């Protein structure tokens, strides 16, 4: 398998890791908020918004890259 064929799979796995990290960070954020750290929780959620904003583009791009030519 050529190295170029590995790129979509690699990017897909990186994206999966990113989403798992987002979920874990959100759990911690919810806990921080429950402990009274509302401002910190809001800041973290704001930073995580970038993952949500980019998710659809990433999914579409990976689909195109993985489609047979």
PDB file of N, CA, C and O in Angstrom:
ATOM      1  N   UNK A   1       0.842  -1.175   0.000  1.00  0.00           N
ATOM      2  CA  UNK A   1       0.000   0.000   0.000  1.00  0.00           C
ATOM      3  C   UNK A   1       0.889   1.241   0.000  1.00  0.00           C
ATOM      4  O   UNK A   1       1.759   1.388   0.858  1.00  0.00           O
ATOM      5  N   UNK A   2       0.668   2.122  -0.956  1.00  0.00           N
ATOM      6  CA  UNK A   2       1.470   3.351  -0.996  1.00  0.00           C
ATOM      7  C   UNK A   2       1.195   4.233   0.219  1.00  0.00           C
ATOM      8  O   UNK A   2       0.110   4.200   0.799  1.00  0.00           O
ATOM      9  N   UNK A   3       2.191   5.015   0.585  1.00  0.00           N
ATOM     10  CA  UNK A   3       2.040   5.902   1.738  1.00  0.00           C
ATOM     11  C   UNK A   3       0.871   6.859   1.585  1.00  0.00           C
ATOM     12  O   UNK A   3       0.220   7.201   2.572  1.00  0.00           O
ATOM     13  N   UNK A   4       0.593   7.298   0.357  1.00  0.00           N
ATOM     14  CA  UNK A   4      -0.511   8.229   0.130  1.00  0.00           C
ATOM     15  C   UNK A   4      -1.855   7.599   0.483  1.00  0.00           C
ATOM     16  O   UNK A   4      -2.797   8.314   0.824  1.00  0.00           O
ATOM     17  N   UNK A   5      -1.961   6.267   0.406  1.00  0.00           N
ATOM     18  CA  UNK A   5      -3.194   5.585   0.787  1.00  0.00           C
ATOM     19  C   UNK A   5      -3.381   5.562   2.302  1.00  0.00           C
ATOM     20  O   UNK A   5      -4.500   5.388   2.785  1.00  0.00           O
ATOM     21  N   UNK A   6      -2.315   5.732   3.038  1.00  0.00           N
ATOM     22  CA  UNK A   6      -2.397   5.726   4.492  1.00  0.00           C
ATOM     23  C   UNK A   6      -2.888   7.053   5.061  1.00  0.00           C
ATOM     24  O   UNK A   6      -3.411   7.092   6.175  1.00  0.00           O
ATOM     25  N   UNK A   7      -2.727   8.125   4.320  1.00  0.00           N
ATOM     26  CA  UNK A   7      -3.064   9.448   4.826  1.00  0.00           C
ATOM     27  C   UNK A   7      -4.525   9.578   5.270  1.00  0.00           C
ATOM     28  O   UNK A   7      -4.763  10.069   6.374  1.00  0.00           O
ATOM     29  N   UNK A   8      -5.510   9.167   4.477  1.00  0.00           N
ATOM     30  CA  UNK A   8      -6.896   9.291   4.948  1.00  0.00           C
ATOM     31  C   UNK A   8      -7.155   8.489   6.222  1.00  0.00           C
ATOM     32  O   UNK A   8      -7.863   8.959   7.113  1.00  0.00           O
ATOM     33  N   UNK A   9      -6.595   7.299   6.316  1.00  0.00           N
ATOM     34  CA  UNK A   9      -6.786   6.499   7.529  1.00  0.00           C
ATOM     35  C   UNK A   9      -6.142   7.166   8.739  1.00  0.00           C
ATOM     36  O   UNK A   9      -6.715   7.186   9.828  1.00  0.00           O
ATOM     37  N   UNK A  10      -4.966   7.702   8.540  1.00  0.00           N
ATOM     38  CA  UNK A  10      -4.278   8.407   9.619  1.00  0.00           C
ATOM     39  C   UNK A  10      -5.091   9.610  10.081  1.00  0.00           C
ATOM     40  O   UNK A  10      -5.284   9.808  11.280  1.00  0.00           O
ATOM     41  N   UNK A  11      -5.565  10.407   9.139  1.00  0.00           N
ATOM     42  CA  UNK A  11      -6.354  11.583   9.490  1.00  0.00           C
ATOM     43  C   UNK A  11      -7.654  11.190  10.185  1.00  0.00           C
ATOM     44  O   UNK A  11      -8.109  11.888  11.092  1.00  0.00           O
ATOM     45  N   UNK A  12      -8.241  10.101   9.773  1.00  0.00           N
ATOM     46  CA  UNK A  12      -9.462   9.613  10.407  1.00  0.00           C
ATOM     47  C   UNK A  12      -9.211   9.236  11.864  1.00  0.00           C
ATOM     48  O   UNK A  12     -10.008   9.568  12.741  1.00  0.00           O
ATOM     49  N   UNK A  13      -8.113   8.548  12.119  1.00  0.00           N
ATOM     50  CA  UNK A  13      -7.762   8.165  13.493  1.00  0.00           C
ATOM     51  C   UNK A  13      -7.437   9.394  14.344  1.00  0.00           C
ATOM     52  O   UNK A  13      -7.805   9.451  15.517  1.00  0.00           O
ATOM     53  N   UNK A  14      -6.762  10.356  13.769  1.00  0.00           N
ATOM     54  CA  UNK A  14      -6.466  11.593  14.497  1.00  0.00           C
ATOM     55  C   UNK A  14      -7.773  12.305  14.846  1.00  0.00           C
ATOM     56  O   UNK A  14      -7.921  12.829  15.951  1.00  0.00           O
ATOM     57  N   UNK A  15      -8.711  12.324  13.910  1.00  0.00           N
ATOM     58  CA  UNK A  15     -10.009  12.945  14.163  1.00  0.00           C
ATOM     59  C   UNK A  15     -10.757  12.211  15.276  1.00  0.00           C
ATOM     60  O   UNK A  15     -11.363  12.851  16.136  1.00  0.00           O
ATOM     61  N   UNK A  16     -10.723  10.882  15.270  1.00  0.00           N
ATOM     62  CA  UNK A  16     -11.355  10.105  16.334  1.00  0.00           C
ATOM     63  C   UNK A  16     -10.742  10.461  17.688  1.00  0.00           C
ATOM     64  O   UNK A  16     -11.460  10.640  18.671  1.00  0.00           O
ATOM     65  N   UNK A  17      -9.433  10.560  17.733  1.00  0.00           N
ATOM     66  CA  UNK A  17      -8.755  10.935  18.977  1.00  0.00           C
ATOM     67  C   UNK A  17      -9.180  12.330  19.429  1.00  0.00           C
ATOM     68  O   UNK A  17      -9.413  12.561  20.616  1.00  0.00           O
ATOM     69  N   UNK A  18      -9.279  13.244  18.491  1.00  0.00           N
ATOM     70  CA  UNK A  18      -9.675  14.614  18.807  1.00  0.00           C
ATOM     71  C   UNK A  18     -11.074  14.643  19.414  1.00  0.00           C
ATOM     72  O   UNK A  18     -11.319  15.365  20.380  1.00  0.00           O
ATOM     73  N   UNK A  19     -11.989  13.860  18.850  1.00  0.00           N
ATOM     74  CA  UNK A  19     -13.358  13.832  19.364  1.00  0.00           C
ATOM     75  C   UNK A  19     -13.417  13.187  20.749  1.00  0.00           C
ATOM     76  O   UNK A  19     -14.191  13.614  21.606  1.00  0.00           O
ATOM     77  N   UNK A  20     -12.604  12.166  20.962  1.00  0.00           N
ATOM     78  CA  UNK A  20     -12.543  11.531  22.286  1.00  0.00           C
ATOM     79  C   UNK A  20     -11.997  12.507  23.327  1.00  0.00           C
ATOM     80  O   UNK A  20     -12.503  12.579  24.447  1.00  0.00           O
ATOM     81  N   UNK A  21     -10.971  13.250  22.950  1.00  0.00           N
ATOM     82  CA  UNK A  21     -10.422  14.261  23.865  1.00  0.00           C
ATOM     83  C   UNK A  21     -11.443  15.356  24.152  1.00  0.00           C
ATOM     84  O   UNK A  21     -11.552  15.828  25.284  1.00  0.00           O
ATOM     85  N   UNK A  22     -12.183  15.754  23.137  1.00  0.00           N
ATOM     86  CA  UNK A  22     -13.222  16.770  23.332  1.00  0.00           C
ATOM     87  C   UNK A  22     -14.240  16.275  24.357  1.00  0.00           C
ATOM     88  O   UNK A  22     -14.627  17.023  25.255  1.00  0.00           O
ATOM     89  N   UNK A  23     -14.674  15.022  24.230  1.00  0.00           N
ATOM     90  CA  UNK A  23     -15.657  14.468  25.163  1.00  0.00           C
ATOM     91  C   UNK A  23     -15.104  14.424  26.582  1.00  0.00           C
ATOM     92  O   UNK A  23     -15.809  14.763  27.533  1.00  0.00           O
ATOM     93  N   UNK A  24     -13.859  14.012  26.730  1.00  0.00           N
ATOM     94  CA  UNK A  24     -13.249  13.935  28.048  1.00  0.00           C
ATOM     95  C   UNK A  24     -13.103  15.326  28.667  1.00  0.00           C
ATOM     96  O   UNK A  24     -13.370  15.516  29.853  1.00  0.00           O
ATOM     97  N   UNK A  25     -12.682  16.283  27.864  1.00  0.00           N
ATOM     98  CA  UNK A  25     -12.525  17.651  28.359  1.00  0.00           C
ATOM     99  C   UNK A  25     -13.879  18.230  28.748  1.00  0.00           C
ATOM    100  O   UNK A  25     -13.979  18.978  29.721  1.00  0.00           O
ATOM    101  N   UNK A  26     -14.920  17.889  27.994  1.00  0.00           N
ATOM    102  CA  UNK A  26     -16.256  18.390  28.318  1.00  0.00           C
ATOM    103  C   UNK A  26     -16.745  17.809  29.653  1.00  0.00           C
ATOM    104  O   UNK A  26     -17.393  18.505  30.436  1.00  0.00           O
ATOM    105  N   UNK A  27     -16.438  16.557  29.903  1.00  0.00           N
ATOM    106  CA  UNK A  27     -16.787  15.967  31.201  1.00  0.00           C
ATOM    107  C   UNK A  27     -16.096  16.718  32.338  1.00  0.00           C
ATOM    108  O   UNK A  27     -16.720  17.033  33.351  1.00  0.00           O
ATOM    109  N   UNK A  28     -14.829  16.997  32.168  1.00  0.00           N
ATOM    110  CA  UNK A  28     -14.098  17.756  33.181  1.00  0.00           C
ATOM    111  C   UNK A  28     -14.657  19.174  33.321  1.00  0.00           C
ATOM    112  O   UNK A  28     -14.729  19.714  34.425  1.00  0.00           O
ATOM    113  N   UNK A  29     -15.042  19.756  32.222  1.00  0.00           N
ATOM    114  CA  UNK A  29     -15.610  21.102  32.229  1.00  0.00           C
ATOM    115  C   UNK A  29     -16.911  21.130  33.018  1.00  0.00           C
ATOM    116  O   UNK A  29     -17.153  22.047  33.802  1.00  0.00           O
ATOM    117  N   UNK A  30     -17.746  20.117  32.804  1.00  0.00           N
ATOM    118  CA  UNK A  30     -19.003  20.043  33.554  1.00  0.00           C
ATOM    119  C   UNK A  30     -18.730  19.923  35.052  1.00  0.00           C
ATOM    120  O   UNK A  30     -19.423  20.538  35.862  1.00  0.00           O
ATOM    121  N   UNK A  31     -17.737  19.146  35.415  1.00  0.00           N
ATOM    122  CA  UNK A  31     -17.378  18.991  36.822  1.00  0.00           C
ATOM    123  C   UNK A  31     -16.872  20.322  37.400  1.00  0.00           C
ATOM    124  O   UNK A  31     -17.255  20.716  38.502  1.00  0.00           O
ATOM    125  N   UNK A  32     -16.011  21.000  36.643  1.00  0.00           N
ATOM    126  CA  UNK A  32     -15.492  22.302  37.089  1.00  0.00           C
ATOM    127  C   UNK A  32     -16.650  23.269  37.318  1.00  0.00           C
ATOM    128  O   UNK A  32     -16.666  24.008  38.303  1.00  0.00           O
ATOM    129  N   UNK A  33     -17.604  23.260  36.413  1.00  0.00           N
ATOM    130  CA  UNK A  33     -18.750  24.153  36.548  1.00  0.00           C
ATOM    131  C   UNK A  33     -19.556  23.827  37.811  1.00  0.00           C
ATOM    132  O   UNK A  33     -20.006  24.731  38.516  1.00  0.00           O
ATOM    133  N   UNK A  34     -19.732  22.544  38.089  1.00  0.00           N
ATOM    134  CA  UNK A  34     -20.458  22.127  39.291  1.00  0.00           C
ATOM    135  C   UNK A  34     -19.729  22.555  40.564  1.00  0.00           C
ATOM    136  O   UNK A  34     -20.345  22.734  41.614  1.00  0.00           O
ATOM    137  N   UNK A  35     -18.415  22.716  40.456  1.00  0.00           N
ATOM    138  CA  UNK A  35     -17.619  23.132  41.614  1.00  0.00           C
ATOM    139  C   UNK A  35     -17.569  24.655  41.752  1.00  0.00           C
ATOM    140  O   UNK A  35     -16.908  25.181  42.648  1.00  0.00           O
ATOM    141  N   UNK A  36     -18.259  25.345  40.876  1.00  0.00           N
ATOM    142  CA  UNK A  36     -18.320  26.796  40.970  1.00  0.00           C
ATOM    143  C   UNK A  36     -17.454  27.540  39.972  1.00  0.00           C
ATOM    144  O   UNK A  36     -17.409  28.770  39.986  1.00  0.00           O
ATOM    145  N   UNK A  37     -16.774  26.820  39.117  1.00  0.00           N
ATOM    146  CA  UNK A  37     -15.891  27.449  38.133  1.00  0.00           C
ATOM    147  C   UNK A  37     -16.608  27.768  36.837  1.00  0.00           C
ATOM    148  O   UNK A  37     -16.195  27.321  35.767  1.00  0.00           O
ATOM    149  N   UNK A  38     -17.674  28.534  36.928  1.00  0.00           N
ATOM    150  CA  UNK A  38     -18.499  28.832  35.750  1.00  0.00           C
ATOM    151  C   UNK A  38     -17.718  29.572  34.674  1.00  0.00           C
ATOM    152  O   UNK A  38     -17.829  29.241  33.494  1.00  0.00           O
ATOM    153  N   UNK A  39     -16.936  30.559  35.061  1.00  0.00           N
ATOM    154  CA  UNK A  39     -16.173  31.333  34.070  1.00  0.00           C
ATOM    155  C   UNK A  39     -15.150  30.451  33.353  1.00  0.00           C
ATOM    156  O   UNK A  39     -14.978  30.554  32.139  1.00  0.00           O
ATOM    157  N   UNK A  40     -14.481  29.595  34.100  1.00  0.00           N
ATOM    158  CA  UNK A  40     -13.508  28.671  33.502  1.00  0.00           C
ATOM    159  C   UNK A  40     -14.215  27.719  32.554  1.00  0.00           C
ATOM    160  O   UNK A  40     -13.739  27.473  31.445  1.00  0.00           O
ATOM    161  N   UNK A  41     -15.350  27.183  32.985  1.00  0.00           N
ATOM    162  CA  UNK A  41     -16.108  26.258  32.144  1.00  0.00           C
ATOM    163  C   UNK A  41     -16.536  26.928  30.841  1.00  0.00           C
ATOM    164  O   UNK A  41     -16.458  26.325  29.770  1.00  0.00           O
ATOM    165  N   UNK A  42     -16.982  28.157  30.937  1.00  0.00           N
ATOM    166  CA  UNK A  42     -17.378  28.893  29.725  1.00  0.00           C
ATOM    167  C   UNK A  42     -16.189  29.094  28.789  1.00  0.00           C
ATOM    168  O   UNK A  42     -16.326  28.970  27.572  1.00  0.00           O
ATOM    169  N   UNK A  43     -15.034  29.402  29.349  1.00  0.00           N
ATOM    170  CA  UNK A  43     -13.831  29.591  28.529  1.00  0.00           C
ATOM    171  C   UNK A  43     -13.447  28.300  27.815  1.00  0.00           C
ATOM    172  O   UNK A  43     -13.083  28.319  26.639  1.00  0.00           O
ATOM    173  N   UNK A  44     -13.529  27.190  28.521  1.00  0.00           N
ATOM    174  CA  UNK A  44     -13.190  25.900  27.915  1.00  0.00           C
ATOM    175  C   UNK A  44     -14.180  25.563  26.805  1.00  0.00           C
ATOM    176  O   UNK A  44     -13.783  25.136  25.721  1.00  0.00           O
ATOM    177  N   UNK A  45     -15.457  25.754  27.077  1.00  0.00           N
ATOM    178  CA  UNK A  45     -16.466  25.486  26.039  1.00  0.00           C
ATOM    179  C   UNK A  45     -16.223  26.346  24.800  1.00  0.00           C
ATOM    180  O   UNK A  45     -16.395  25.887  23.671  1.00  0.00           O
ATOM    181  N   UNK A  46     -15.827  27.582  25.021  1.00  0.00           N
ATOM    182  CA  UNK A  46     -15.513  28.457  23.892  1.00  0.00           C
ATOM    183  C   UNK A  46     -14.355  27.918  23.069  1.00  0.00           C
ATOM    184  O   UNK A  46     -14.380  27.969  21.839  1.00  0.00           O
ATOM    185  N   UNK A  47     -13.351  27.408  23.745  1.00  0.00           N
ATOM    186  CA  UNK A  47     -12.202  26.838  23.030  1.00  0.00           C
ATOM    187  C   UNK A  47     -12.597  25.564  22.285  1.00  0.00           C
ATOM    188  O   UNK A  47     -12.094  25.300  21.193  1.00  0.00           O
ATOM    189  N   UNK A  48     -13.497  24.778  22.874  1.00  0.00           N
ATOM    190  CA  UNK A  48     -13.921  23.533  22.230  1.00  0.00           C
ATOM    191  C   UNK A  48     -14.850  23.775  21.042  1.00  0.00           C
ATOM    192  O   UNK A  48     -15.053  22.880  20.222  1.00  0.00           O
ATOM    193  N   UNK A  49     -15.405  24.962  20.947  1.00  0.00           N
ATOM    194  CA  UNK A  49     -16.283  25.280  19.811  1.00  0.00           C
ATOM    195  C   UNK A  49     -15.573  25.102  18.476  1.00  0.00           C
ATOM    196  O   UNK A  49     -16.212  24.773  17.477  1.00  0.00           O
ATOM    197  N   UNK A  50     -14.265  25.314  18.446  1.00  0.00           N
ATOM    198  CA  UNK A  50     -13.509  25.152  17.197  1.00  0.00           C
ATOM    199  C   UNK A  50     -13.623  23.719  16.682  1.00  0.00           C
ATOM    200  O   UNK A  50     -13.715  23.498  15.474  1.00  0.00           O
ATOM    201  N   UNK A  51     -13.616  22.754  17.589  1.00  0.00           N
ATOM    202  CA  UNK A  51     -13.754  21.352  17.170  1.00  0.00           C
ATOM    203  C   UNK A  51     -15.113  21.152  16.517  1.00  0.00           C
ATOM    204  O   UNK A  51     -15.211  20.520  15.465  1.00  0.00           O
ATOM    205  N   UNK A  52     -16.159  21.688  17.135  1.00  0.00           N
ATOM    206  CA  UNK A  52     -17.502  21.552  16.570  1.00  0.00           C
ATOM    207  C   UNK A  52     -17.617  22.255  15.218  1.00  0.00           C
ATOM    208  O   UNK A  52     -18.218  21.721  14.285  1.00  0.00           O
ATOM    209  N   UNK A  53     -17.045  23.440  15.117  1.00  0.00           N
ATOM    210  CA  UNK A  53     -17.127  24.202  13.858  1.00  0.00           C
ATOM    211  C   UNK A  53     -16.438  23.467  12.707  1.00  0.00           C
ATOM    212  O   UNK A  53     -16.887  23.545  11.563  1.00  0.00           O
ATOM    213  N   UNK A  54     -15.360  22.762  13.005  1.00  0.00           N
ATOM    214  CA  UNK A  54     -14.579  22.116  11.953  1.00  0.00           C
ATOM    215  C   UNK A  54     -14.986  20.678  11.671  1.00  0.00           C
ATOM    216  O   UNK A  54     -14.544  20.102  10.677  1.00  0.00           O
ATOM    217  N   UNK A  55     -15.808  20.090  12.510  1.00  0.00           N
ATOM    218  CA  UNK A  55     -16.121  18.664  12.391  1.00  0.00           C
ATOM    219  C   UNK A  55     -16.746  18.298  11.052  1.00  0.00           C
ATOM    220  O   UNK A  55     -16.338  17.312  10.438  1.00  0.00           O
ATOM    221  N   UNK A  56     -17.714  19.056  10.589  1.00  0.00           N
ATOM    222  CA  UNK A  56     -18.385  18.716   9.332  1.00  0.00           C
ATOM    223  C   UNK A  56     -17.410  18.766   8.158  1.00  0.00           C
ATOM    224  O   UNK A  56     -17.419  17.879   7.305  1.00  0.00           O
ATOM    225  N   UNK A  57     -16.577  19.793   8.112  1.00  0.00           N
ATOM    226  CA  UNK A  57     -15.578  19.887   7.043  1.00  0.00           C
ATOM    227  C   UNK A  57     -14.633  18.693   7.075  1.00  0.00           C
ATOM    228  O   UNK A  57     -14.307  18.126   6.032  1.00  0.00           O
ATOM    229  N   UNK A  58     -14.199  18.315   8.262  1.00  0.00           N
ATOM    230  CA  UNK A  58     -13.286  17.178   8.400  1.00  0.00           C
ATOM    231  C   UNK A  58     -13.951  15.904   7.896  1.00  0.00           C
ATOM    232  O   UNK A  58     -13.338  15.136   7.154  1.00  0.00           O
ATOM    233  N   UNK A  59     -15.200  15.673   8.294  1.00  0.00           N
ATOM    234  CA  UNK A  59     -15.910  14.461   7.859  1.00  0.00           C
ATOM    235  C   UNK A  59     -16.073  14.420   6.342  1.00  0.00           C
ATOM    236  O   UNK A  59     -15.854  13.382   5.718  1.00  0.00           O
ATOM    237  N   UNK A  60     -16.453  15.539   5.759  1.00  0.00           N
ATOM    238  CA  UNK A  60     -16.639  15.591   4.305  1.00  0.00           C
ATOM    239  C   UNK A  60     -15.313  15.365   3.589  1.00  0.00           C
ATOM    240  O   UNK A  60     -15.249  14.601   2.626  1.00  0.00           O
ATOM    241  N   UNK A  61     -14.271  16.016   4.049  1.00  0.00           N
ATOM    242  CA  UNK A  61     -12.954  15.874   3.422  1.00  0.00           C
ATOM    243  C   UNK A  61     -12.444  14.441   3.516  1.00  0.00           C
ATOM    244  O   UNK A  61     -11.908  13.905   2.547  1.00  0.00           O
ATOM    245  N   UNK A  62     -12.612  13.823   4.680  1.00  0.00           N
ATOM    246  CA  UNK A  62     -12.191  12.425   4.822  1.00  0.00           C
ATOM    247  C   UNK A  62     -12.980  11.512   3.898  1.00  0.00           C
ATOM    248  O   UNK A  62     -12.419  10.581   3.320  1.00  0.00           O
ATOM    249  N   UNK A  63     -14.266  11.767   3.754  1.00  0.00           N
ATOM    250  CA  UNK A  63     -15.081  10.958   2.837  1.00  0.00           C
ATOM    251  C   UNK A  63     -14.590  11.066   1.405  1.00  0.00           C
ATOM    252  O   UNK A  63     -14.518  10.070   0.685  1.00  0.00           O
ATOM    253  N   UNK A  64     -14.253  12.277   0.999  1.00  0.00           N
ATOM    254  CA  UNK A  64     -13.733  12.483  -0.358  1.00  0.00           C
ATOM    255  C   UNK A  64     -12.399  11.780  -0.528  1.00  0.00           C
ATOM    256  O   UNK A  64     -12.160  11.139  -1.551  1.00  0.00           O
ATOM    257  N   UNK A  65     -11.533  11.895   0.461  1.00  0.00           N
ATOM    258  CA  UNK A  65     -10.204  11.277   0.369  1.00  0.00           C
ATOM    259  C   UNK A  65     -10.286   9.756   0.350  1.00  0.00           C
ATOM    260  O   UNK A  65      -9.447   9.100  -0.267  1.00  0.00           O
ATOM    261  N   UNK A  66     -11.282   9.192   1.013  1.00  0.00           N
ATOM    262  CA  UNK A  66     -11.400   7.745   1.108  1.00  0.00           C
ATOM    263  C   UNK A  66     -12.223   7.131  -0.026  1.00  0.00           C
ATOM    264  O   UNK A  66     -12.247   5.912  -0.198  1.00  0.00           O
ATOM    265  N   UNK A  67     -12.889   7.981  -0.790  1.00  0.00           N
ATOM    266  CA  UNK A  67     -13.701   7.471  -1.895  1.00  0.00           C
ATOM    267  C   UNK A  67     -12.801   6.903  -2.989  1.00  0.00           C
ATOM    268  O   UNK A  67     -11.756   7.471  -3.306  1.00  0.00           O
ATOM    269  N   UNK A  68     -13.223   5.767  -3.566  1.00  0.00           N
ATOM    270  CA  UNK A  68     -12.424   5.210  -4.674  1.00  0.00           C
ATOM    271  C   UNK A  68     -12.452   6.172  -5.866  1.00  0.00           C
ATOM    272  O   UNK A  68     -13.456   6.832  -6.135  1.00  0.00           O
ATOM    273  N   UNK A  69     -11.355   6.226  -6.547  1.00  0.00           N
ATOM    274  CA  UNK A  69     -11.251   7.160  -7.701  1.00  0.00           C
ATOM    275  C   UNK A  69     -11.853   6.588  -8.936  1.00  0.00           C
ATOM    276  O   UNK A  69     -11.849   7.237  -9.982  1.00  0.00           O
TER     277      UNK A  69
END
